[in-house]
């Protein structure tokens, strides 16, 4: 059985309108690959000093599926809006 795959994202949004365009565009790509948002914004406490204000975790059925979604044309098109409207870190992680 494949291990689940996760997108783990920590961001600071610098352009809310541009970031909203990104959020509007990724829904189709994520759902096509069976992704499920486990964390999407919400209250944050940064006890070790992280300066990111937005955290997102998306679960996929496998690490390979998480990679495929990220590499898909639909996501790559949306990605331009995220890069232009935020700063941060994005990792694709294999589950335990």
MMTF fields as JSON, N, C-alpha, C and O atoms, coordinates in Angstrom:
{
  "mmtfVersion": "1.0.0",
  "mmtfProducer": "UNKNOWN",
  "numBonds": 383,
  "numAtoms": 384,
  "numGroups": 96,
  "numChains": 1,
  "numModels": 1,
  "chainsPerModel": [1],
  "groupsPerChain": [96],
  "chainIdList": ["A"],
  "bondAtomList": [4, 2, 8, 6, 12, 10, 16, 14, 20, 18, 24, 22, 28, 26, 32, 30, 36, 34, 40, 38, 44, 42, 48, 46, 52, 50, 56, 54, 60, 58, 64, 62, 68, 66, 72, 70, 76, 74, 80, 78, 84, 82, 88, 86, 92, 90, 96, 94, 100, 98, 104, 102, 108, 106, 112, 110, 116, 114, 120, 118, 124, 122, 128, 126, 132, 130, 136, 134, 140, 138, 144, 142, 148, 146, 152, 150, 156, 154, 160, 158, 164, 162, 168, 166, 172, 170, 176, 174, 180, 178, 184, 182, 188, 186, 192, 190, 196, 194, 200, 198, 204, 202, 208, 206, 212, 210, 216, 214, 220, 218, 224, 222, 228, 226, 232, 230, 236, 234, 240, 238, 244, 242, 248, 246, 252, 250, 256, 254, 260, 258, 264, 262, 268, 266, 272, 270, 276, 274, 280, 278, 284, 282, 288, 286, 292, 290, 296, 294, 300, 298, 304, 302, 308, 306, 312, 310, 316, 314, 320, 318, 324, 322, 328, 326, 332, 330, 336, 334, 340, 338, 344, 342, 348, 346, 352, 350, 356, 354, 360, 358, 364, 362, 368, 366, 372, 370, 376, 374, 380, 378],
  "bondOrderList": [1, 1, 1, 1, 1, 1, 1, 1, 1, 1, 1, 1, 1, 1, 1, 1, 1, 1, 1, 1, 1, 1, 1, 1, 1, 1, 1, 1, 1, 1, 1, 1, 1, 1, 1, 1, 1, 1, 1, 1, 1, 1, 1, 1, 1, 1, 1, 1, 1, 1, 1, 1, 1, 1, 1, 1, 1, 1, 1, 1, 1, 1, 1, 1, 1, 1, 1, 1, 1, 1, 1, 1, 1, 1, 1, 1, 1, 1, 1, 1, 1, 1, 1, 1, 1, 1, 1, 1, 1, 1, 1, 1, 1, 1, 1],
  "groupList": [{"groupName": "UNK", "atomNameList": ["N", "CA", "C", "O"], "elementList": ["N", "C", "C", "O"], "formalChargeList": [0, 0, 0, 0], "bondAtomList": [1, 0, 2, 1, 3, 2], "bondOrderList": [1, 1, 2], "singleLetterCode": "X", "chemCompType": "L-PEPTIDE LINKING"}],
  "groupTypeList": [0, 0, 0, 0, 0, 0, 0, 0, 0, 0, 0, 0, 0, 0, 0, 0, 0, 0, 0, 0, 0, 0, 0, 0, 0, 0, 0, 0, 0, 0, 0, 0, 0, 0, 0, 0, 0, 0, 0, 0, 0, 0, 0, 0, 0, 0, 0, 0, 0, 0, 0, 0, 0, 0, 0, 0, 0, 0, 0, 0, 0, 0, 0, 0, 0, 0, 0, 0, 0, 0, 0, 0, 0, 0, 0, 0, 0, 0, 0, 0, 0, 0, 0, 0, 0, 0, 0, 0, 0, 0, 0, 0, 0, 0, 0, 0],
  "groupIdList": [1, 2, 3, 4, 5, 6, 7, 8, 9, 10, 11, 12, 13, 14, 15, 16, 17, 18, 19, 20, 21, 22, 23, 24, 25, 26, 27, 28, 29, 30, 31, 32, 33, 34, 35, 36, 37, 38, 39, 40, 41, 42, 43, 44, 45, 46, 47, 48, 49, 50, 51, 52, 53, 54, 55, 56, 57, 58, 59, 60, 61, 62, 63, 64, 65, 66, 67, 68, 69, 70, 71, 72, 73, 74, 75, 76, 77, 78, 79, 80, 81, 82, 83, 84, 85, 86, 87, 88, 89, 90, 91, 92, 93, 94, 95, 96],
  "secStructList": [7, 7, 7, 7, 3, 3, 3, 3, 3, 3, 3, 3, 3, 1, 7, 2, 2, 2, 2, 2, 2, 2, 2, 2, 2, 2, 2, 2, 2, 2, 2, 2, 6, 6, 7, 3, 3, 3, 3, 3, 1, 7, 7, 7, 7, 7, 6, 6, 7, 7, 7, 7, 7, 3, 3, 3, 3, 3, 3, 3, 1, 1, 2, 2, 2, 2, 2, 2, 2, 2, 2, 1, 2, 2, 2, 2, 2, 2, 2, 2, 2, 2, 2, 2, 2, 3, 3, 3, 3, 3, 3, 3, 3, 3, 7, 7],
  "xCoordList": [0.838, 0.0, 0.89, 1.878, 0.544, 1.293, 1.037, -0.048, 2.061, 1.903, 1.245, 1.428, 0.482, -0.175, 0.879, 2.011, 0.478, 1.33, 0.663, -0.564, 1.458, 0.936, 1.642, 2.853, 0.865, 1.434, 1.433, 0.4, 2.57, 2.692, 3.194, 4.293, 2.373, 2.633, 2.575, 1.648, 3.564, 3.583, 3.86, 4.881, 2.939, 3.02, 2.724, 2.093, 3.196, 2.73, 2.155, 2.859, 0.894, 0.22, 0.582, 0.41, 1.085, 1.482, 0.479, 0.472, -0.36, -1.387, -2.646, -2.773, -3.582, -4.779, -5.602, -6.135, -5.716, -6.498, -5.834, -6.509, -4.531, -3.805, -3.864, -3.993, -3.769, -3.84, -5.233, -5.368, -6.243, -7.608, -7.754, -8.44, -7.126, -7.149, -6.498, -6.977, -5.41, -4.749, -5.695, -5.861, -6.309, -7.225, -8.384, -8.784, -8.924, -10.032, -9.606, -10.394, -8.363, -7.894, -7.459, -7.546, -6.993, -6.437, -7.486, -7.19, -8.694, -9.723, -9.917, -10.033, -9.956, -10.154, -8.972, -9.158, -7.76, -6.572, -6.51, -6.273, -6.717, -6.637, -7.721, -7.442, -8.942, -10.028, -9.835, -10.188, -9.287, -9.031, -8.073, -8.144, -7.175, -6.209, -6.616, -5.815, -7.841, -8.354, -7.815, -7.897, -7.264, -6.706, -7.788, -8.887, -7.453, -8.36, -7.622, -6.557, -8.194, -7.587, -7.836, -8.981, -6.753, -6.845, -6.707, -7.325, -5.894, -5.685, -5.708, -5.071, -6.444, -6.513, -6.75, -7.886, -5.647, -5.778, -6.097, -5.576, -6.932, -7.305, -6.348, -5.367, -6.664, -5.883, -4.504, -4.365, -3.476, -2.097, -1.391, -1.543, -0.63, 0.292, 1.67, 1.855, 2.628, 3.987, 4.92, 5.619, 4.953, 5.737, 7.25, 7.993, 7.709, 9.149, 9.557, 10.64, 8.675, 9.05, 8.843, 9.316, 8.158, 7.88, 7.088, 6.201, 7.391, 6.685, 5.629, 5.148, 5.255, 4.24, 2.855, 2.631, 1.93, 0.596, -0.463, -1.604, -0.105, -1.076, -0.431, 0.68, -1.154, -0.665, -1.712, -2.911, -1.241, -2.137, -1.535, -0.335, -2.39, -1.987, -3.036, -4.228, -2.581, -3.47, -3.018, -1.835, -3.961, -3.659, -4.048, -5.11, -3.166, -3.422, -3.284, -2.653, -3.862, -3.824, -2.416, -2.158, -1.498, -0.115, 0.82, 0.409, 2.076, 3.117, 3.185, 3.33, 3.08, 3.14, 1.997, 2.186, 0.812, -0.336, -0.123, -0.476, 0.449, 0.744, 1.714, 1.542, 2.74, 3.688, 3.006, 3.23, 2.176, 1.488, 0.581, 0.514, -0.115, -0.988, -0.162, -0.504, 0.933, 1.776, 2.305, 2.378, 2.669, 3.253, 2.213, 2.577, 0.935, -0.113, -0.195, 0.108, -0.601, -0.757, -1.722, -1.489, -2.793, -3.774, -3.142, -3.342, -2.374, -1.753, -0.628, -0.489, 0.16, 1.264, 0.757, 1.421, -0.399, -0.993, -1.387, -1.114, -2.028, -2.448, -1.245, -1.284, -0.187, 1.004, 1.562, 2.079, 1.464, 1.964, 1.318, 1.983, 0.023, -0.648, -0.139, 0.004, 0.135, 0.655, 2.033, 2.305, 2.898, 4.259, 4.244, 5.042, 3.346, 3.273, 2.609, 2.766, 1.874, 1.078, 1.443, 0.741, 2.538, 2.917, 4.392, 5.038, 4.909, 6.25, 6.121, 5.23, 7.013, 6.938, 7.625, 8.545, 7.157, 7.719, 6.619, 5.499, 6.938, 6.016, 6.797, 7.814, 6.332, 6.987, 5.978, 4.805, 6.431, 5.612, 6.261, 7.438, 5.466, 6.009, 5.292, 4.072, 6.057, 5.477, 5.078, 5.838, 3.875, 3.379, 4.099, 4.851, 3.847, 4.484, 3.842, 4.241],
  "yCoordList": [-1.179, 0.0, 1.252, 1.312, 2.225, 3.477, 4.318, 4.297, 5.055, 6.011, 7.263, 7.611, 7.936, 9.174, 10.234, 10.163, 11.217, 12.35, 13.624, 13.719, 14.59, 15.84, 17.037, 17.02, 18.071, 19.386, 20.083, 20.147, 20.598, 21.342, 22.73, 22.888, 23.723, 25.07, 26.068, 26.041, 26.941, 28.033, 29.312, 29.429, 30.263, 31.467, 32.734, 32.72, 33.819, 35.143, 35.735, 35.876, 36.076, 36.639, 38.116, 38.874, 38.519, 39.904, 40.65, 41.881, 39.912, 40.497, 39.639, 38.625, 40.037, 39.223, 38.945, 37.845, 39.898, 39.676, 38.628, 37.749, 38.719, 37.733, 36.357, 35.353, 36.304, 35.02, 34.414, 33.195, 35.23, 34.72, 34.115, 33.106, 34.71, 34.124, 32.744, 31.818, 32.612, 31.311, 30.309, 29.194, 30.698, 29.794, 29.379, 28.215, 30.311, 29.993, 28.992, 28.139, 29.099, 28.266, 26.865, 25.937, 26.683, 25.373, 24.331, 23.136, 24.752, 23.793, 22.686, 21.521, 23.02, 22.02, 21.06, 19.847, 21.6, 20.745, 19.798, 18.602, 20.317, 19.492, 18.418, 17.259, 18.783, 17.785, 16.726, 15.566, 17.095, 16.115, 15.023, 13.894, 15.361, 14.394, 13.82, 13.154, 14.071, 13.497, 14.144, 13.556, 15.346, 16.034, 16.521, 16.889, 16.516, 16.981, 17.968, 17.66, 19.155, 20.149, 19.722, 19.59, 19.509, 19.201, 20.469, 20.603, 21.386, 22.684, 23.715, 23.538, 24.794, 25.859, 27.173, 27.614, 27.787, 29.026, 28.714, 27.75, 29.503, 29.292, 29.965, 30.596, 29.81, 30.418, 29.787, 28.577, 30.601, 30.128, 30.671, 31.842, 29.828, 30.23, 29.766, 28.605, 30.666, 30.352, 30.386, 31.38, 29.329, 29.354, 29.41, 29.73, 29.106, 29.136, 30.236, 30.192, 31.226, 32.423, 32.446, 33.377, 31.468, 31.515, 32.77, 33.155, 33.403, 34.63, 34.416, 35.393, 33.177, 32.913, 33.014, 32.555, 33.619, 33.818, 32.882, 32.89, 32.083, 31.167, 29.795, 29.664, 28.778, 27.403, 26.55, 26.689, 25.665, 24.804, 23.398, 23.228, 22.396, 20.998, 20.337, 20.369, 19.736, 19.021, 17.568, 17.285, 16.648, 15.221, 14.593, 14.882, 13.726, 12.959, 11.477, 11.121, 10.621, 9.184, 8.607, 7.554, 9.288, 8.812, 9.995, 11.059, 9.767, 10.753, 11.042, 12.194, 9.997, 10.157, 11.023, 11.827, 10.859, 11.671, 13.128, 14.032, 13.361, 14.735, 15.399, 16.567, 14.654, 15.185, 15.45, 16.489, 14.511, 14.663, 15.873, 16.595, 16.106, 17.279, 18.552, 19.453, 18.625, 19.813, 20.067, 21.213, 19.013, 19.135, 19.315, 19.578, 19.179, 19.253, 20.645, 21.632, 20.738, 22.043, 22.952, 24.158, 22.398, 23.224, 23.862, 25.05, 23.08, 23.655, 24.616, 25.667, 24.285, 25.161, 26.521, 27.537, 26.547, 27.822, 28.635, 29.834, 27.981, 28.662, 29.113, 30.159, 28.325, 28.605, 30.004, 30.634, 30.478, 31.826, 32.871, 33.813, 32.713, 33.657, 33.542, 34.553, 32.315, 32.161, 32.784, 33.508, 32.503, 33.04, 34.569, 35.215, 35.143, 36.6, 37.261, 38.466, 36.503, 37.132, 36.673, 36.999, 35.915, 35.439, 35.068, 34.908, 34.936, 34.415, 33.268, 33.271, 32.29, 31.206, 29.95, 29.975, 28.833, 27.517, 26.565, 26.632, 25.681, 24.672, 23.369, 23.295, 22.343, 21.038, 19.972, 20.071, 18.948, 17.769, 16.648, 16.336, 16.044, 15.144, 13.805, 13.752, 12.721, 11.397, 11.13, 11.419, 10.574, 10.291, 9.124, 8.389, 8.98, 7.918, 6.565, 5.549],
  "zCoordList": [0.0, 0.0, 0.0, 0.732, -0.803, -0.867, 0.372, 0.953, 0.757, 1.851, 1.305, 0.139, 2.145, 1.722, 1.428, 1.907, 0.632, 0.327, 0.806, 0.825, 1.187, 1.741, 1.133, 0.909, 0.872, 0.618, 1.972, 2.639, 2.372, 3.619, 3.24, 2.708, 3.523, 3.03, 4.18, 4.99, 4.245, 5.212, 4.426, 3.749, 4.527, 3.698, 4.473, 5.53, 3.914, 4.264, 2.985, 1.985, 3.023, 1.852, 1.749, 2.704, 0.584, 0.349, -0.53, -0.558, -1.243, -2.12, -1.991, -2.676, -1.114, -0.888, -2.145, -2.291, -3.04, -4.266, -5.16, -5.696, -5.318, -6.111, -5.48, -6.181, -4.16, -3.477, -3.609, -3.711, -3.609, -3.809, -5.201, -5.363, -6.199, -7.548, -7.536, -8.191, -6.791, -6.647, -5.989, -6.484, -4.885, -4.178, -5.07, -5.062, -5.836, -6.739, -7.811, -8.219, -8.263, -9.37, -8.95, -9.755, -7.715, -7.357, -7.014, -7.025, -6.711, -6.316, -7.32, -6.94, -8.589, -9.636, -9.708, -9.808, -9.658, -9.741, -8.547, -8.717, -7.36, -6.159, -6.171, -5.865, -6.517, -6.498, -7.587, -7.374, -8.74, -9.806, -9.367, -9.851, -8.447, -7.949, -6.593, -5.936, -6.177, -4.936, -3.679, -2.601, -3.794, -2.626, -1.68, -2.097, -0.394, 0.647, 1.539, 2.074, 1.693, 2.586, 4.033, 4.464, 4.771, 6.188, 7.023, 8.079, 6.539, 7.184, 6.074, 5.035, 6.296, 5.282, 5.998, 6.177, 6.403, 7.157, 8.601, 9.162, 9.194, 10.587, 11.549, 11.157, 12.801, 13.866, 13.93, 13.751, 14.186, 14.213, 15.448, 15.796, 16.097, 17.152, 16.717, 16.352, 16.755, 16.327, 17.536, 17.732, 18.354, 19.591, 19.377, 20.305, 18.173, 17.927, 16.954, 16.37, 16.787, 16.067, 14.565, 13.913, 13.981, 12.546, 12.226, 12.989, 11.124, 10.772, 9.689, 9.115, 9.394, 8.38, 9.003, 10.123, 8.266, 8.828, 8.257, 8.718, 7.271, 6.665, 6.513, 6.0, 6.972, 6.9, 6.195, 6.437, 5.321, 4.552, 4.521, 4.309, 4.734, 4.571, 3.693, 3.999, 2.595, 1.676, 1.648, 1.46, 1.834, 1.843, 0.507, -0.044, -0.007, -1.221, -0.891, 0.104, -1.707, -1.454, -1.502, -0.917, -2.198, -2.259, -2.513, -2.976, -2.194, -2.465, -3.963, -4.373, -4.77, -6.221, -6.735, -7.648, -6.151, -6.557, -6.164, -6.922, -4.992, -4.559, -5.526, -5.876, -5.965, -6.949, -8.286, -8.908, -8.725, -10.017, -10.02, -11.015, -8.926, -8.855, -8.969, -9.735, -8.202, -8.242, -9.65, -10.091, -10.345, -11.683, -12.79, -13.936, -12.467, -13.486, -14.099, -13.429, -15.365, -16.005, -15.253, -15.164, -14.718, -13.992, -12.767, -12.513, -11.999, -10.813, -11.191, -10.566, -12.178, -12.575, -13.054, -12.846, -13.685, -14.09, -12.857, -12.787, -11.887, -10.658, -9.835, -9.187, -9.865, -9.064, -9.306, -8.383, -10.506, -10.81, -9.909, -9.479, -9.618, -8.728, -7.291, -6.604, -6.832, -5.462, -5.331, -4.374, -6.288, -6.236, -6.273, -5.594, -7.058, -7.183, -5.981, -5.785, -5.175, -4.111, -2.707, -1.75, -2.57, -1.235, -1.197, -2.232, 0.024, 0.239, 1.234, 2.083, 1.124, 2.082, 1.633, 0.815, 2.192, 1.916, 1.485, 1.99, 0.554, 0.061, -0.015, -0.705, 0.685, 0.649, 0.295, 0.657, -0.415, -0.684, 0.122, -0.059, 1.021, 2.03, 1.965, 1.812, 2.082, 2.177, 3.62, 4.544, 3.812, 5.156, 5.809, 5.169, 7.085, 7.879, 7.572, 8.141]
}
